[in-house]
Amino acid sequence: MVKRLFPIAILIILVAGSVFVGCAKPAPPAGPKEILLGAPCSQTGNLAGFGQGAVFGLQAAVDDMNKQGGVFVKEFNRKLPVRLVILDDQSDYIKAGTLAEDLILREKVNFLLTGGGSPPAFASIATVSQKYQTVYVGNMGPFEPYTAMRATSSPPWKYAWASGFHIGAPFAPTDFRYNKPGYTIVDVAAALIKQFADQTNKRTAIFASDEPDGRGWYGSFPAGLKAMGLDVLGADKELGMAPPNTTDFSAIIKQWKDYNCEIMFGNALAPWFGTLWRQSQEMGFKPKLVYAGRAALYYTDINAWGGDLPLGVGAEQFWSSSYDPNVCPGIGGTTPQSLTERWITAKNQPLNQLIGFAYTTPQILFDAIERAGTLDKEKVNEALSKTDLKTTCGRAAFDENNFCGFPLAWGQWFKTDKAYKWEWQTVISTVDFIPTTAKPQFPIPYK
């Protein structure tokens, strides 16, 4: 009897076991070993100052996320570490697109990132991202050239997401930034002019290097300065506009000096402005107030001008160590101050404001991946459209053009007795979470 029951018992056990296994929840797919990100960045050439901070900011965000174990992806029920592949586009916007294609086809990256650069470079990468339907999150600068480029692309970029700032275009009434001070360069200029214009004769010299960024600025900003009550010289004749390879500005400077311009506004490549500013000093043209957009943003650029030329020169500011960490948090406890300290320790240089700006792009992408719960490009792209996140630059949310506008302030270069000769300080801010760190230098205290 026992011998007869034994096979039956074994059969019951096997059947029960198969039922149990069949009812067990299947294990999630193994999935990839990592998330691979590709970033074409300008590490050499005219935009190397941008690229230096961009590379650091991108890598800092990746490092911070990896310290948390990586990005949690629900589809695989685990965190995936992140690896960043950075390639030098040599400040060549055409090469930026070529490298983006290489990153997608050869390196097999999941997503594309950049941490800052020129509008043409962004367009070049965005075109590639559209072609291969690969998500691209990058910093690009002004909203106005971005929307103009996106509108002329066919089809308009669906997979490219840009963060930056508005020159003067208003935000939509439904946007949380609508009518908030400090969210356009015009706001920054207005605060500057309100504080100092009455202490000048209001005669204003304008300048721009003749390339996409500079021409875009010259085409829109002088009219705004006139509307603010400044006497702008020669805008109808494009006085102050010159090609990037210009080495002799004497004819332009003479007209500014003869008209006794006491204010100077413009947007240019850093080496171009350095030559212009050196010749201005040599010819005795010394305005009381100088706003050198783009040209005066980074230490390596302004330090290359030589002598005391950077003293008191100012520009728009899109990030600093003083940002309120409660409003502008990083990943895993990183703050604007601690991120800046990491930069100073690693580079022995003062603040490069692009490190915080660049940090936001991985920060935004990681958040979208976690909300999407997958590495599927379409689902991550959809998650990006619903972004509403605190970042190192403030609250991030994209508009219908896939653009996120961050706030601005105004800063100047101060001379120091530290190992690095120059230090950036925030001197005018209308944004509650961007405190000033020094009093403005006005008029510029020429040595």
Secondary structure by P-SEA (a helix, b strand, c coil): ccccaaaaaaaaaaaaaaaaaaaccccccccccbbbbbbbccccccaaaaaaaaaaaaaaaaaaaaaacccccccccbbbbbbbbbbbccccaaaaaaaaaaaaccccccbbbbccccaaaaaaaaaaaaaacbbbbbccccaaaaaaaaaacccccccbbbbbbbccccccccccccccccccaaaaaaaaaaacccccccbbbbbbcccaaaaaaaaccaaaaaaaccccccccccccccccccccaaaaaaaaaaacccbbbbcccaaaaaaaaaaaaaacccccccccccccccaaaaaacccccccccccccccccccccccccccccccaaaaaaaaaaacccccccaaaaaaaaaaaaaaaaaaaccccaaaaaaaaaaccccccccbbbbccccbbbbbbbbbbbbbccccccbbbbbccccccccccccccccccccc
